[in-house]
Amino acid sequence: MKSLLIKDTTLEERKEIVQNALNFGLSDCDGGEMADIYDDYILGLKELADINREFSERHAGEVVSGDRREKKGCSKM
């Protein structure tokens, strides 16, 4: 597997990495808001590991209840 580090990827490759990761198992209306947190990776400002660690630290212990598909703009499947 190729390295995902900024130094080893191009801007286009980082866009594709994020797109592929967020589309895995998601419907059209899920995950769109998540893409924004990876902008710094795509632009080469922060590594994926740093972004994921910061996200985990901010949201540790949060519990999501209910049907996750019932987000604003999404209809139930």
Secondary structure, 3 states (H helix, E strand, C coil): CCCCCHHHCCHHHHHHHHHHHHHCCCCCCCCHHHHHHHHHHHCCCCCHHHHHHHHHHHHCCCCCCCCCCCCCCCCCC
